């Protein structure tokens, strides 16, 4: 397989994934609307372009692969509509944002009419994962994935951190549920820390506590490590916004649970807690928002796209 890829969207996740691909020896053709991140990608060794058409025309592979990390929402359809003008039969398009799975199915069907293979890829692991190896969940045509795409996904992923999960939409469906579980885990951490903050034990050092919990306890893990890092930079989270942003994946999961008659009380509660955080100064909300900032650079003003 020729190690060449067209990469669209050089935000914090996309740019780090480009660095990862360059490390792996890929020829990366990159495009982004803003010039600043294009300059960063070019400095790192990528070929950068001012338009999608220029990028597509510069790629030499017979079966080209385009990977989009444009932020979920209307911008994805805008960019993909433009890309449709420049793809050809046999090309592969991968969309890696937190898109709603039904949108991914629709986009697959649209590209299929052009003879283009469309895949949805849920990408997890935050900024560090994007740079050093993500967890990637893929949906689309299995045969095409195994023959033409799997090596690229493997090169972007942490060891043993990727999988093919089924027909179009499956990758983003799995990522949606992954994020919903993440909601509940972070909410539990926030509520536990909040209880301690309201207890009679006022001398508790929260940074030390998270460090201790992250060495051998049952609840150790990456989230606990992220919280420790947040507390080390911002003791007691006094400068953290108590309003929790949301990209919508938790809300979508609750809707799916209702549609399928699946009990979902813990995750549903964590979704409602995010809405409740608006206008309330609560330490548990600060914990959740601090975690979002630490692993993904997410701000408190984000709102669901759907």
C-alpha positions in Angstrom: 0.0 0.0 0.0 1.3 3.4 -0.9 1.6 5.4 2.3 -0.2 8.5 1.1 -3.2 10.3 2.6 -5.3 13.4 2.1 -6.1 14.9 5.5 -8.8 17.5 6.0 -9.2 19.5 9.2 -6.2 20.5 11.2 -7.7 21.4 14.5 -6.1 20.2 17.7 -7.0 16.5 17.0 -6.4 16.6 13.3 -3.1 18.3 13.5 -1.8 15.8 16.0 -3.0 12.9 13.9 -1.1 14.4 10.9 2.1 14.5 13.1 1.4 10.8 13.9 1.1 9.9 10.2 4.3 11.8 9.4 6.1 9.8 12.1 4.9 6.7 10.4 6.4 7.7 7.1 3.3 8.8 5.2 3.2 11.4 2.5 0.5 13.7 4.0 -1.5 16.1 1.8 -3.3 18.5 4.2 -6.0 21.1 4.0 -7.6 23.4 6.5 -9.6 26.5 6.2 -7.4 28.6 8.4 -3.8 29.3 7.4 -2.2 28.9 10.9 -2.6 25.2 11.3 -1.7 24.7 7.6 1.6 26.4 8.4 2.2 24.1 11.4 1.5 21.0 9.3 3.8 22.2 6.5 6.6 22.9 9.0 6.2 19.3 10.3 6.6 18.0 6.7 3.1 17.8 5.3 2.2 19.1 1.8 -0.4 21.8 2.4 -2.9 23.4 0.0 -5.2 26.4 -0.1 -8.1 24.4 -1.5 -9.5 20.9 -1.5 -9.3 20.7 -5.3 -5.6 21.5 -5.2 -5.0 18.9 -2.6 -7.0 16.2 -4.4 -5.3 16.9 -7.7 -1.9 16.6 -6.1 -2.5 13.0 -4.8 -0.9 10.3 -6.9 -2.5 7.1 -5.6 -4.9 5.2 -7.8 -7.2 4.6 -4.9 -7.0 7.7 -2.8 -7.8 8.0 0.9 -9.2 11.2 2.4 -9.5 11.5 6.2 -11.7 14.3 7.6 -11.4 15.6 11.2 -13.6 18.7 10.7 -15.6 19.4 13.8 -19.0 17.7 13.9 -22.0 19.7 12.8 -22.8 21.6 9.6 -19.2 22.1 8.7 -18.8 18.4 8.0 -21.5 18.4 5.3 -20.1 21.6 3.9 -16.6 20.1 3.5 -17.9 16.8 2.2 -20.1 18.5 -0.3 -17.0 20.2 -1.7 -15.0 17.0 -1.6 -17.6 15.2 -3.7 -16.6 17.4 -6.6 -13.1 16.0 -6.5 -13.4 12.3 -5.6 -13.4 9.5 -8.2 -14.6 5.9 -8.2 -12.6 3.7 -5.9 -11.6 6.5 -3.5 -12.0 6.2 0.2 -13.4 8.9 2.5 -13.2 8.6 6.3 -15.0 10.9 8.7 -13.6 10.9 12.2 -15.5 13.6 14.1 -18.2 12.9 16.7 -21.0 12.8 14.2 -24.5 11.4 14.7 -24.5 7.9 13.3 -27.6 8.4 11.2 -25.8 11.3 9.5 -23.0 8.9 8.8 -25.3 6.4 7.2 -26.8 9.2 5.0 -23.3 10.3 3.9 -22.3 6.8 3.1 -25.3 6.4 0.8 -24.5 9.7 -0.9 -20.8 8.7 -1.6 -21.8 5.2 -2.6 -23.7 6.7 -5.5 -20.4 8.1 -6.7 -18.6 4.8 -6.4 -16.7 6.1 -3.3 -16.2 4.0 -0.2 -17.3 6.0 2.9 -16.3 5.1 6.5 -17.2 6.5 9.8 -14.5 6.4 12.5 -15.0 7.2 16.1 -11.7 8.5 17.5 -11.0 8.6 21.2 -8.0 9.3 23.4 -8.0 13.1 23.4 -5.1 15.2 22.2 -2.4 12.9 23.6 -4.0 10.0 21.9 -4.2 11.8 18.6 -0.4 12.4 18.8 0.7 9.1 20.3 -2.0 6.6 19.2 -5.8 6.9 19.4 -8.5 4.4 20.1 -10.5 4.1 16.8 -13.8 2.5 16.1 -14.7 2.0 12.4 -18.0 1.4 10.5 -18.3 0.7 6.8 -17.6 -2.1 4.2 -15.5 -4.8 5.9 -13.8 -6.0 2.7 -12.7 -2.6 1.7 -11.6 -1.8 5.3 -9.4 -4.9 5.5 -7.9 -4.5 2.1 -7.4 -0.7 1.8 -7.9 1.1 5.1 -6.9 -1.1 8.1 -3.2 -0.4 7.9 -3.8 3.4 8.0 -6.1 3.0 11.0 -3.6 0.7 12.7 -0.9 3.3 12.2 -3.0 6.0 13.8 -4.1 3.8 16.7 -2.4 2.8 19.9 -1.4 -0.9 19.9 -4.6 -3.1 19.9 -6.7 0.1 20.0 -8.8 -0.1 16.9 -11.6 -2.3 15.6 -14.1 -2.8 12.8 -17.6 -2.9 14.2 -20.0 -3.3 11.3 -21.9 -1.6 8.5 -22.0 2.1 7.9 -22.8 4.1 11.1 -21.4 1.5 13.4 -18.2 3.3 14.2 -20.0 6.5 15.2 -22.7 4.5 17.1 -20.1 2.8 19.2 -18.3 6.1 19.8 -21.6 7.7 20.8 -22.1 5.0 23.5 -18.4 5.3 24.5 -18.9 9.0 25.2 -22.1 8.4 27.1 -20.2 6.0 29.4 -17.5 8.7 29.8 -20.2 11.2 30.8 -21.3 8.9 33.7 -17.8 8.1 34.8 -16.9 11.8 35.0 -20.1 12.7 36.7 -19.5 10.1 39.4 -16.0 11.5 39.9 -17.4 15.0 40.2 -20.1 14.0 42.7 -17.6 12.1 44.9 -15.2 14.9 45.0 -18.0 17.3 45.7 -19.1 15.3 48.7 -15.6 15.3 50.1 -15.4 19.1 49.6 -18.6 19.5 51.7 -17.5 17.2 54.5 -16.0 18.2 57.8 -12.5 17.2 56.5 -11.4 20.5 55.1 -7.7 19.8 54.9 -8.0 17.2 52.1 -5.5 17.8 49.4 -7.4 16.9 46.2 -4.4 16.7 44.0 -2.8 14.3 46.5 -6.0 12.4 46.8 -6.3 11.8 43.0 -2.7 10.8 42.9 -3.2 8.2 45.6 -6.4 6.9 44.0 -4.5 6.5 40.8 -2.0 4.1 42.3 -3.6 0.7 42.8 -7.2 1.6 43.7 -10.2 0.1 41.8 -11.0 3.5 40.4 -7.6 4.3 39.0 -7.4 5.2 35.3 -6.8 7.9 32.7 -9.6 10.1 33.9 -8.2 10.1 37.4 -4.8 11.0 35.9 -6.3 13.9 33.9 -8.1 15.2 37.1 -4.8 15.1 39.0 -3.1 17.1 36.2 -6.0 19.7 36.2 -5.7 20.1 40.0 -1.9 20.4 39.8 -2.3 23.4 37.5 -5.4 24.8 39.2 -5.7 23.9 42.9 -9.3 23.3 44.0 -10.3 24.2 40.4 -11.0 27.8 41.5 -10.4 29.1 38.0 -12.5 26.4 36.2 -15.9 27.2 34.8 -18.7 25.4 36.6 -20.7 25.1 33.4 -20.2 21.9 31.6 -20.1 21.9 27.8 -21.6 19.1 25.6 -21.0 17.9 22.1 -24.3 16.0 22.1 -23.2 12.3 22.1 -24.7 11.8 25.6 -28.0 13.2 24.6 -28.1 11.1 21.4 -27.4 8.0 23.5 -30.3 8.8 25.8 -32.6 9.1 22.8 -31.4 5.8 21.5 -32.0 4.2 24.9 -35.6 5.5 24.9 -36.1 4.3 21.3 -34.9 0.8 22.1 -36.5 0.6 25.6 -33.1 0.2 27.3 -32.8 1.3 31.0 -30.2 4.1 31.0 -30.7 6.0 34.4 -27.0 6.5 35.3 -26.0 8.0 32.0 -29.2 9.9 31.6 -28.6 11.5 35.0 -25.1 12.6 33.9 -26.6 14.2 30.8 -29.2 16.1 32.8 -26.4 17.2 35.2 -24.7 19.0 32.3 -27.8 21.1 31.6 -28.3 21.7 35.3 -24.7 23.1 35.6 -25.7 26.1 33.5 -26.0 29.0 36.0 -25.0 26.9 39.0 -21.6 27.2 40.8 -21.0 23.6 41.8 -17.7 21.9 42.5 -18.9 18.6 40.9 -19.5 20.4 37.7 -16.1 22.1 37.9 -14.5 18.6 38.2 -16.3 17.4 35.0 -15.5 20.5 33.0 -11.8 20.4 34.2 -11.6 16.8 32.9 -13.1 17.9 29.5 -10.5 20.7 29.2 -7.6 18.4 30.2 -8.1 15.5 27.8 -9.8 17.3 24.9 -9.5 21.0 25.2 -13.3 21.3 25.3 -14.8 24.6 26.4 -17.8 25.1 28.5 -19.9 26.8 25.8 -20.1 23.8 23.5 -23.7 22.7 22.7 -25.1 19.6 21.1 -25.3 19.8 17.3 -28.5 17.8 17.0 
